[in-house]
Amino acid sequence: MSAPTTGPWTVEIPAPAPWLSANQRRDLRRQTPDRRAWRDAGMVHAKQARLPKLRYAHLVAVLRFPDNRRRDAHNYYPTLKALVDGLIDYGLLPDDSDGHLVGPDLRRGPVLKVGHGGIVLTIADLAREGDS
C-alpha cells in the first residue's frame, strides 16, 4: 500500500512502551529502552506507511491513552521527541529543526484500550515556494 502523494498523511502508532513524560523523575538511563522503542516505532511505521521525503512539514499528534485519567497532553512531549527522531531516522525531513518542522502539536484523542494506547500522527507538507 502506498501513501497518497499530496498528503496530509496519517500514521497510527500503537504505543511500543510506556509513555515518556516530562513529569517523570526517573534516571534518564532507565528511560533509554523506552525512548529507543518509541524512536524505532516512529521509523518502522513511517517506512510501513511509505511516507514521502519532505523539506518542510507540520506535525499534529493525537495522543490516545488507554484510560480516561486526567493528563496534560503537553507533558508527553518527550514521547513525541522520540517519535520525531524516528521519523528523521527514516528520512521524512532533513532534520527536526524549526527550518523543517512545525510542531509537533499535541492533542488528546479518544481512549484506546489496547496496551499502552497509541498516537495518531498527521503530517502536512508545507513546501514553500522556492524549495527544491
N, C-alpha and C positions, 0 to 999 in steps of 0.2 A: 504494500500500500504506500503510495507516495503522498507527500504533503502538498497542499494547494500551493500554487506558485505565487499568489498575490497576498496571502495572509488576510487577516491575522491567523496565527496558528495556535492551537490549543493542545496542551500536553498534560495528561493526568499522570501523576506520580504517586503511587502508594508509598506511605512512609516506610523507609527501609530500616529505620532505627528510631529510638525515642527522639522527640523534638529537642532542638538546642534552643535555649532561652537565655536572654541577657540577664535574667534573674538568678540563674544557676550560680552557685558558689563552689562548684567542683573544681578540682585541679584540672587545668587545661589538658594535661597529658592523658587524663582519664576520659576526656571528651573526644580524643583523636579518633578512635574507631567509629564513633557515631558520626563525626564530621566527615570522615572518609566515606562512610556508607551513603550519606546524603550527596556528597560530591560525585561519587560513582553513579548514583541513581540519576543525577542530572545528565551526565554524559550518555549513559545507556539509553535513557528514554528519549533524548534528543536524537540519537542515532536511529532508534526504532521508528521515530516519527519522521525521519528523513527531513529534518528541518534544513532550510537553506542557509547559506552563509550570507550574513548581513553586515552592513557597515555601521548602522545606527538603528537602535530599536527601543521600544517601550515595553516594559515587562510588568504585568499585573499578576499577582499571586493570590489565589483564593485558598485560604487555609481551612482544611476540613478536619477538625478534631474528632476523636472517637466518642466524645461525650459533650454535653452542653454546659460544662462548668464555666464560670466566669473567667475570662482571659483577656489580656491586652494583646491584640494581634502584633503590634509593633515590637513587643518583647521577643518575638520569634525571628527577628532579623538574622541572628546567627545561622539559623536553619537555611534561610534564603541565600545568605552569602555562600554557604557550601554548595547549594544547588547551582547558583550562578557560576561559581568556579568550575563546576562540571560542564555547564553549557559552553564556557570559554575553552575548556579542555577539548570539547567536541569540535569547536571552531565556529560556533554560531556568530560570534563577534570577534574582532581582533583582540580586544581586551574589555574589561568591565569598568573602564574609566568613564567620567562624565562625557567625554567626547564621543562615546559609542553607545552608552546605555542610559536611558531614563528609567528610574525606578531601581529596584522593584517596589511597586506599590502594593501594600499588603491589605487584604480584605479578609473578613471572616465569612466562611461559607456554611452551608448546612452540615450537620453532623454526618460523619461517615463511620459507621460502627464496624469497621474492619481493622484489625490490628491496631496500629497507632494512628490511623486516619490517613490523610494524604494531602497533596497540594495540586491544584489545577493552575497551570501557568498559561497565560495568554500573552503571545508575543506579537507585537505590531511592528512592521517595517516603517521606520521614519526616515527613509532615504531622502537626503536633501539634494536639491538641485546642485549640480556641480560635483557630486560624489561620483567616484568611479569604482 
